[in-house]
């Protein structure tokens, strides 16, 4: 039976407002509800969330620092403790993982299993969007030997270097795709994505934007389609109203833009 290992850099407790605590709990809930039992998760941070206590599949590595340092601490722990798995998955604790995907892919052989269509989820409204981008999303399912391969540079070159050599999983996710050219890539069905990248108005990136709706438009065309495998992350009550208007010209532009990106992705970036 294949073993999947998650690397989860924990959000510092000082950043966990009420909304973020709920999101973090839901993130771990998507792991605890996995219908495939053979997984472990390295949690890198100062304090382990209560929802992850008393479950031996969660391994707490006590370290506080920026996210890029935590990824290095994770690979260091894997090497020093001779930890092995078949696949490694990096997951931020404010995103939701597909609770059925591990079982569905456990009989497949691949170098990376990923979403071609990046899937975004606006937490308060429960609206979602999908967008093809010219790089892999943050959370991919990497074969162990590739995740731990010596490759590239640190996601943030200005932080301190903890390990002598940089591993693929420590790279910024937008730099991963050149490594996988010519390797076995399997893309998830857009209706059944690997994970949902969760957006909320209280995030650091959202607060850095002048207008939240303008910020959200960066992530594609929003609607209220629901993903069946994420039903446990939806609430019966929405905490705010959500409406982004798309004039007809903008709809046409977005359609043509995504069509051109998709064609470039298929026939130039990863030629069929």
Residue, then its C-alpha position, 0 to 999 in steps of 0.5 A: x500500500x502506497x504511503x503519502x506524506x504531507x508537509x504542512x507549514x503551520x501558520x503562527x498562532x499570532x496570525x490565527x484570527x477567528x476566520x483563520x482558525x476555522x479555515x485551519x480546522x477545516x484543512x485538517x478535517x479534510x485530512x482526517x476524513x481521508x478514505x485512504x488510511x496510509x498517510x502521514x503529515x509533518x506539521x512544522x510550527x511552534x504549536x500543533x493544532x488541537x484537531x491534530x492531537x492524539x493522531x499518530x499520523x501527525x508528526x509535530x516538528x517544533x520550529x517557528x519561522x517563515x514558511x520557506x524555512x519550515x519547508x527546509x526544516x521538513x526536508x531536513x527532518x525527512x533526511x535525518x530520520x530516514x523517513x520514506x514515502x511513495x509520494x510527498x504533498x505540500x499543503x498550506x494549512x489554509x487550503x482544503x485537500x480532496x478527501x477522496x483523491x488519495x484512494x482514487x490515485x493509489x493504484x496509478x503510477x506517475x511522477x506528479x499528479x496535479x491540477x491543470x485548472x487551478x481551483x480557488x474557493x472564496x471562504x465567506x461566500x463559498x464561491x469558486x473559480x478555476x483558471x489555467x495558469x502556466x505553472x503548477x499549483x502549490x499543492x501537487x502530489x510528487x513522487x518522493x524521489x522528485x520532491x526530494x531531488x536536488x534542484x533549483x533555488x529556495x522559494x525566497x532567496x533572502x531567507x537563511x539557508x538551513x540545508x546545504x542543498x536545495x530540494x525540489x519541494x523547497x522551490x516556489x511552486x511556479x518554478x516546478x514545471x520545467x523539472x517535470x517536462x518529459x516526465x509522467x504527469x497526470x492531471x486531475x479532472x477539473x470537477x475533482x481537483x486535488x485541492x481548493x486554494x482558499x481565499x479570504x479577505x483577511x489574508x495578507x495578500x488580500x489586505x495588500x490589495x486596494x479592493x477585495x473584488x479587484x483582488x478576486x478577479x485575478x483568480x478567474x470567473x467566479x460562480x457557485x458550482x460545488x465540488x462533491x468531494x469537498x462537501x464537508x467544507x461547505x456551510x449551510x450558511x453564508x456569512x456575506x453576499x458575493x457579487x462580481x459583475x462581468x460586462x460582456x466585453x470582459x467575459x469575451x476577453x476572459x474566454x479568449x485569454x483562457x483559450x490562448x493560455x490553454x493552447x500554449x500550455x498544451x502545445x508549447x509548455x507541455x506539448x502533447 
